[in-house]
Amino acid sequence: MLNFQQRGMQMNQYHTIMKQCPLFDGIEMEDLSAMLGCIGGKQMHVQKGQYICHEGDPATYLGMVLTGAVRLEREDYYGNRSIVAHMGPPQLFGEAYACAHVSAMPISAVADTESRVLLMDCRRITTTCSSACSFHSRIIFNLLGLVAANNLVFDQKIQITSQRTTREKLMAYLLHQAKLHGSDTFTIPYDRQALADYLEVDRSAMSNELGKMRDDGLIEFEKNRFTLL
């Protein structure tokens, strides 16, 4: 069961962040409060390491990061963790599963730092309300586009983790990060353990490979800051 509290007017301070999210593209700032009431928007304050939703919870809500950061992860039968994605403001999470009406979440959402998230009832988004709000059809249109776009994030991970060796996985990930940042020097959102979990490799083997890549003149790094050479 999701544990959250309605915050009412306190959401107003996050309207600027919300407007940066494509989900609310074309919706006027003054309509945001009414829209949140219409779609059941609720705020949740979580500490680092606290679960926003667990694998197996009903896939009812989609979330938006207002502050902090959220990681999506899953565990196998033996408890081995795999990080699926890392989300910061104003990114969405859980929308694909909620829109697909799957019976249970196949992943967990965990606060990577102290965070605030906005949870929205997908059923109330995709069902036009009796008031025929002018913004409702717009948010449905925006949501469909975001579901398609965010599926590309998961496709990118598949491309990275399907590489055959740890070095190839590392290079594929680092090249992707360089492209995202538009620079050969960039900071990744993961520490060593989290990066290993994302790449689905052994941490010690990955750390050894990073050292070899540095010795081979391919990269330089300090903690989670990397430079491609």
C-alpha positions as CSV (number, residue, x, y, z in Angstrom):
1,M,0.0,0.0,0.0
2,L,1.3,3.4,-0.9
3,N,1.8,5.7,2.1
4,F,1.3,9.3,1.2
5,Q,-0.5,12.5,2.5
6,Q,-2.5,15.1,0.6
7,R,-0.7,18.4,0.8
8,G,-3.3,20.7,-0.7
9,M,-2.1,24.3,-1.2
10,Q,1.5,23.4,-0.5
11,M,1.7,22.0,-4.0
12,N,1.6,25.6,-5.3
13,Q,5.3,26.0,-4.6
14,Y,6.1,23.2,-7.0
15,H,4.1,24.5,-9.9
16,T,7.2,25.9,-11.6
17,I,8.8,22.5,-11.5
18,M,5.6,20.8,-12.8
19,K,5.5,23.2,-15.7
20,Q,8.9,21.9,-16.8
21,C,7.4,18.4,-17.3
22,P,6.0,17.6,-20.7
23,L,3.0,16.0,-19.0
24,F,1.7,19.5,-18.3
25,D,2.6,21.0,-21.7
26,G,-0.1,23.4,-22.8
27,I,-1.7,23.7,-19.4
28,E,-1.8,27.1,-17.9
29,M,-0.2,27.8,-14.5
30,E,-3.4,28.9,-13.0
31,D,-5.1,25.7,-14.0
32,L,-2.6,23.4,-12.2
33,S,-4.3,23.4,-8.8
34,A,-7.7,22.5,-10.3
35,M,-6.1,19.9,-12.5
36,L,-4.4,18.2,-9.5
37,G,-7.7,18.0,-7.7
38,C,-9.3,16.5,-10.9
39,I,-6.6,13.8,-11.3
40,G,-6.1,13.0,-7.6
41,G,-2.7,14.6,-7.3
42,K,-1.0,14.0,-3.9
43,Q,2.4,14.8,-2.6
44,M,4.7,12.4,-0.8
45,H,7.8,13.3,1.2
46,V,10.3,10.5,1.5
47,Q,13.7,10.1,3.1
48,K,16.7,8.5,1.4
49,G,16.2,4.8,1.0
50,Q,12.5,4.9,1.7
51,Y,10.2,3.1,-0.8
52,I,7.7,5.0,-2.7
53,C,6.2,1.8,-4.0
54,H,7.3,-1.8,-3.8
55,E,7.4,-4.4,-6.5
56,G,4.1,-6.2,-6.3
57,D,2.1,-3.1,-5.3
58,P,-1.0,-2.2,-7.5
59,A,0.1,-0.3,-10.6
60,T,-2.4,2.5,-10.1
61,Y,-0.3,5.6,-9.7
62,L,2.3,7.4,-11.8
63,G,4.8,9.6,-10.1
64,M,6.7,12.7,-10.8
65,V,9.9,13.8,-9.0
66,L,9.5,17.3,-7.6
67,T,12.8,17.4,-5.6
68,G,15.6,15.0,-5.0
69,A,16.0,11.8,-7.0
70,V,14.3,8.4,-7.4
71,R,15.7,5.1,-8.6
72,L,13.7,2.3,-10.1
73,E,15.0,-1.1,-9.3
74,R,14.1,-4.8,-9.2
75,E,15.3,-7.8,-7.3
76,D,15.6,-11.4,-8.5
77,Y,14.6,-14.5,-6.4
78,Y,18.0,-14.4,-4.7
79,G,17.8,-10.7,-3.7
80,N,20.2,-9.5,-6.4
81,R,19.4,-5.9,-7.2
82,S,19.2,-4.4,-10.7
83,I,18.8,-0.7,-11.2
84,V,16.5,0.1,-14.1
85,A,16.6,3.9,-14.2
86,H,17.5,7.0,-12.2
87,M,15.0,9.9,-12.2
88,G,15.3,13.5,-11.1
89,P,13.0,16.6,-11.4
90,P,10.7,16.8,-13.3
91,Q,10.8,13.2,-14.6
92,L,7.9,10.7,-14.4
93,F,8.0,7.1,-13.3
94,G,5.6,4.2,-13.3
95,E,3.5,5.7,-16.1
96,A,4.0,2.8,-18.5
97,Y,2.8,0.2,-16.0
98,A,-0.2,2.3,-14.8
99,C,-1.3,3.0,-18.3
100,A,-0.9,-0.7,-19.3
101,H,-3.2,-1.6,-16.4
102,V,-0.8,-4.3,-15.2
103,S,-2.0,-6.0,-12.0
104,A,1.2,-5.3,-10.0
105,M,4.3,-3.2,-10.3
106,P,7.2,-5.2,-11.7
107,I,9.7,-2.7,-10.1
108,S,10.2,-0.7,-6.9
109,A,10.6,3.0,-6.7
110,V,13.1,4.1,-4.0
111,A,14.2,7.6,-2.9
112,D,17.9,8.0,-3.8
113,T,18.0,11.2,-1.6
114,E,15.5,13.0,0.5
115,S,12.8,13.7,-2.0
116,R,9.3,14.9,-2.7
117,V,7.2,13.3,-5.4
118,L,3.8,13.9,-6.9
119,L,1.6,10.9,-7.2
120,M,-1.3,10.9,-9.7
121,D,-4.1,8.4,-10.1
122,C,-3.7,7.1,-13.7
123,R,-7.4,6.0,-13.8
124,R,-8.5,9.6,-13.1
125,I,-6.1,10.9,-15.8
126,T,-7.3,8.6,-18.6
127,T,-11.0,8.9,-17.7
128,T,-12.5,12.2,-18.7
129,C,-14.2,13.8,-15.7
130,S,-17.8,14.8,-15.5
131,S,-16.8,18.5,-15.4
132,A,-15.2,18.2,-18.9
133,C,-12.2,20.1,-17.8
134,S,-10.5,21.9,-20.7
135,F,-7.1,20.6,-19.7
136,H,-8.1,16.9,-19.3
137,S,-7.9,15.9,-23.0
138,R,-4.5,17.8,-23.2
139,I,-3.0,15.8,-20.3
140,I,-4.1,12.5,-21.8
141,F,-2.5,13.5,-25.1
142,N,0.7,14.5,-23.3
143,L,0.7,11.2,-21.3
144,L,0.6,9.1,-24.4
145,G,3.6,10.8,-25.8
146,L,5.5,10.5,-22.6
147,V,4.8,6.8,-22.3
148,A,6.2,6.3,-25.8
149,A,9.3,8.5,-25.1
150,N,10.1,6.9,-21.7
151,N,10.0,3.5,-23.2
152,L,13.1,4.6,-25.1
153,V,14.9,4.9,-21.7
154,F,14.3,1.2,-21.0
155,D,15.3,0.3,-24.5
156,Q,18.6,2.2,-24.0
157,K,19.3,0.1,-20.9
158,I,18.7,-3.1,-22.8
159,Q,21.1,-2.0,-25.5
160,I,23.8,-1.3,-22.8
161,T,23.3,-4.4,-20.7
162,S,23.1,-6.7,-23.8
163,Q,26.7,-6.0,-24.6
164,R,28.9,-9.1,-24.1
165,T,31.6,-8.0,-21.8
166,T,31.9,-5.7,-18.8
167,R,34.1,-3.3,-20.7
168,E,31.7,-3.1,-23.6
169,K,28.8,-2.4,-21.2
170,L,30.9,0.3,-19.5
171,M,31.8,2.0,-22.7
172,A,28.3,1.8,-24.1
173,Y,27.0,3.5,-20.8
174,L,29.7,6.1,-20.7
175,L,29.3,7.0,-24.4
176,H,25.6,7.4,-23.8
177,Q,26.2,9.7,-20.8
178,A,28.6,11.8,-22.9
179,K,26.0,12.2,-25.5
180,L,23.3,13.2,-23.0
181,H,25.6,15.7,-21.4
182,G,27.0,17.0,-24.7
183,S,30.6,16.7,-23.3
184,D,33.4,14.3,-22.9
185,T,33.5,15.1,-19.2
186,F,30.3,14.4,-17.1
187,T,29.1,13.2,-13.8
188,I,26.9,10.0,-13.5
189,P,24.2,9.6,-10.9
190,Y,25.6,6.3,-9.6
191,D,28.3,5.3,-7.1
192,R,30.2,2.1,-7.9
193,Q,27.7,-0.4,-6.4
194,A,24.8,1.3,-8.1
195,L,26.6,1.4,-11.4
196,A,27.3,-2.3,-11.1
197,D,23.7,-2.9,-10.3
198,Y,22.6,-0.9,-13.3
199,L,25.0,-2.7,-15.7
200,E,24.1,-6.0,-14.0
201,V,27.8,-7.0,-13.4
202,D,29.9,-7.8,-10.4
203,R,31.2,-4.7,-8.6
204,S,34.7,-6.0,-8.1
205,A,35.1,-7.1,-11.7
206,M,33.7,-3.7,-12.9
207,S,36.1,-1.7,-10.7
208,N,39.0,-3.8,-12.0
209,E,37.8,-3.1,-15.6
210,L,37.6,0.6,-15.0
211,G,41.2,0.6,-13.8
212,K,42.3,-1.3,-16.9
213,M,40.4,1.2,-19.1
214,R,42.2,4.1,-17.4
215,D,45.5,2.3,-17.9
216,D,44.7,1.8,-21.5
217,G,44.1,5.5,-22.0
218,L,40.4,5.3,-22.6
219,I,39.0,7.2,-19.7
220,E,39.9,9.2,-16.6
221,F,37.7,9.3,-13.5
222,E,37.4,10.5,-10.0
223,K,34.5,9.0,-8.0
224,N,31.5,9.4,-10.3
225,R,33.0,12.0,-12.6
226,F,34.3,10.6,-15.9
227,T,36.2,11.9,-18.9
228,L,36.4,10.1,-22.2
229,L,39.8,10.3,-23.8
